[in-house]
Amino acid sequence: MRRRPKRHIEYRIVITPDIRTGTGEHGFTALAPTLGIATGGDSVEEALQNIRELITFHLGCLRKEKRSLPMEQPAPDFITTARVAVPA
């Protein structure tokens, strides 16, 4: 049986710090907005690894259901930070 070549798709991931309900522990949430899925982790690295695994699982499920894969649309948003001086 011949294996199909793999293609690569990039999805935007948003990682934000959070505090876990119930325990009050600090962690991070990772969201893939185009796919509508999210997961978390104790560190940024763990959250990023977990969302990558969840994306792979989610896309595999879509493929098994013979559904089309959502494609990332260029976002008009530009996110940055600004450091400003404020009166003490």
Secondary structure, 3 states (H helix, E strand, C coil): CCCCCCCCCCCCCEEEEEECCCCCCEEEEEEECCCCEEEEECCHHHHHHHHHHHHHHHHHHHHHCCCCCCCCCCCCCCCCCCCCCCCC
